[in-house]
Protein backbone atom coordinates (compact mmCIF):
# COMPACT_ATOMS: atom_id res chain seq x y z
CA UNK A 1 0.00 0.00 0.00
CA UNK A 2 1.39 3.37 -1.00
CA UNK A 3 0.98 5.81 1.93
CA UNK A 4 2.03 8.84 -0.09
CA UNK A 5 -1.34 9.04 -1.81
CA UNK A 6 -3.39 8.94 1.41
CA UNK A 7 -4.18 12.31 3.04
CA UNK A 8 -3.71 12.71 6.81
CA UNK A 9 -7.25 14.09 7.16
CA UNK A 10 -10.32 13.03 5.24
CA UNK A 11 -13.77 14.55 4.99
CA UNK A 12 -16.32 13.18 7.44
CA UNK A 13 -18.95 10.81 6.06
CA UNK A 14 -21.67 12.44 8.17
CA UNK A 15 -22.40 15.01 5.49
CA UNK A 16 -20.78 17.88 7.37
CA UNK A 17 -17.71 19.91 6.53
CA UNK A 18 -15.73 18.35 9.38
CA UNK A 19 -12.56 16.39 8.86
CA UNK A 20 -11.37 13.26 10.67
CA UNK A 21 -8.05 11.46 11.00
CA UNK A 22 -7.38 9.05 8.15
CA UNK A 23 -6.38 5.74 9.73
CA UNK A 24 -4.95 4.53 6.41
CA UNK A 25 -2.18 7.12 6.72
CA UNK A 26 0.50 6.34 9.35
CA UNK A 27 0.50 9.95 10.57
CA UNK A 28 -3.29 9.91 10.93
CA UNK A 29 -3.04 6.62 12.83
CA UNK A 30 -0.33 8.08 15.10
CA UNK A 31 -2.47 11.17 15.76
CA UNK A 32 -5.39 8.93 16.67
CA UNK A 33 -3.29 6.88 19.11
CA UNK A 34 -1.78 10.01 20.70
CA UNK A 35 -5.22 11.60 21.08
CA UNK A 36 -6.65 8.51 22.77
CA UNK A 37 -3.65 8.29 25.14
CA UNK A 38 -3.79 11.97 26.09
CA UNK A 39 -7.52 11.83 26.75
CA UNK A 40 -7.06 8.66 28.83
CA UNK A 41 -4.29 10.20 30.95
CA UNK A 42 -6.30 13.37 31.53
CA UNK A 43 -9.34 11.33 32.57
CA UNK A 44 -7.24 9.32 35.03
CA UNK A 45 -5.74 12.49 36.49
CA UNK A 46 -9.21 13.97 36.91
CA UNK A 47 -10.58 10.81 38.53
CA UNK A 48 -7.67 10.59 40.98
CA UNK A 49 -7.56 14.37 41.56
CA UNK A 50 -3.86 14.42 40.77
CA UNK A 51 -1.58 16.75 38.83
CA UNK A 52 -3.27 20.00 37.81
CA UNK A 53 -6.57 18.67 39.16
CA UNK A 54 -5.26 18.25 42.74
CA UNK A 55 -7.08 20.20 45.45
CA UNK A 56 -5.34 23.13 47.06
CA UNK A 57 -3.30 22.23 50.15
CA UNK A 58 -4.88 22.83 53.53
CA UNK A 59 -4.01 26.11 55.22
CA UNK A 60 -1.14 25.91 57.69
CA UNK A 61 -2.81 27.92 60.46
CA UNK A 62 -5.46 26.38 62.67
CA UNK A 63 -7.82 29.38 62.46
CA UNK A 64 -8.25 32.36 60.21
CA UNK A 65 -7.08 35.67 61.63
CA UNK A 66 -8.51 38.82 60.07
CA UNK A 67 -6.05 41.57 59.17
CA UNK A 68 -5.16 44.08 61.87
CA UNK A 69 -6.04 47.72 61.19
CA UNK A 70 -2.67 49.41 61.71
CA UNK A 71 -3.04 52.63 59.79
CA UNK A 72 -4.77 55.55 61.50
CA UNK A 73 -8.24 56.29 60.23
CA UNK A 74 -8.80 52.86 58.66
CA UNK A 75 -10.73 51.16 61.44
CA UNK A 76 -14.17 49.91 60.43
CA UNK A 77 -15.84 52.44 62.75
CA UNK A 78 -14.47 55.34 60.66
CA UNK A 79 -16.29 54.25 57.51
CA UNK A 80 -19.58 56.01 56.77
CA UNK A 81 -22.65 54.12 57.83
CA UNK A 82 -25.46 53.34 55.42
CA UNK A 83 -28.02 54.03 58.17
CA UNK A 84 -29.24 57.58 58.82
CA UNK A 85 -27.93 59.22 61.95
CA UNK A 86 -30.37 59.63 64.84
CA UNK A 87 -28.74 62.71 66.31
CA UNK A 88 -30.69 65.48 68.09
N, C-alpha and C positions, 0 to 999 in steps of 0.2 A: 504494500500500500504506500503510495506516494503522499507524504504529509505536507509537501510544499503547496499542494493545490487546495488544502483544507483551510478555511479561515478560522481564526481563534474564536470569533463570535459568529453566531448565526441568528437569523431572524426567528422570533418565537412563532410557534405554530398555533397560537391562540388567536391569531387575527389582529394582534396589536402591533405597535411599532417598537416593542421591546426586543432586546437581544439577550441571548443566553450563551453560556459557554458551550463550545463545540467539543464534545468528548472524543471525537475522532482525531482532533489535533492534540499532540502531546502537551502543548502549552495550555490549552483549554482544560485538559484533564488535570494538569498540575494545579491550575487555578481552582478547579473544583475541589480537589483534595485539600488544598491550603485553606479554602473557605470553610469547609466542613470542620477541619481541625481547629481553626481559630474560633468558630462559633461554639464548638464543644468545650474548649478550654475556658472561654468566657462564661458559659453556662455553669461549669463546675466551680469557677471562682465565685459566681453569684450565689450558688447554692450553699457553698461552704463559708460565705462571707469572708473571703480572703482577698489579698492583694488590694486593688483600689476599691473593693467593695467591703473592706473591713470597717467595723464601727470605730468611732473615735475612742481613744483611750479614756479611761475614767479619770476624773479630776484628782489631783494629788491631795488637795485639802479635804478635810472631813466635812466642813460646812462652807457655805458661801458667805463672804464678808463684803458688804457694800463698800464703795469707795468713801474715804474720809474727806470731808469738805475742809480743805486747808486754807484756801484763798479767802481773804476777807470779802464779805458781801456775796458769797455764793452759797450760803446755807439755804435750805429749802424754804425757810420762813421768810426770806427776803424776796421771794418771787411773788408777783402780783397774784391775788386770789381771783378766781372766777366768780365768787359770790359777792354780792353787794355788801358794802360796809354798813354796819348798824350803829354808827356813831350818833351822838346827840345833835 
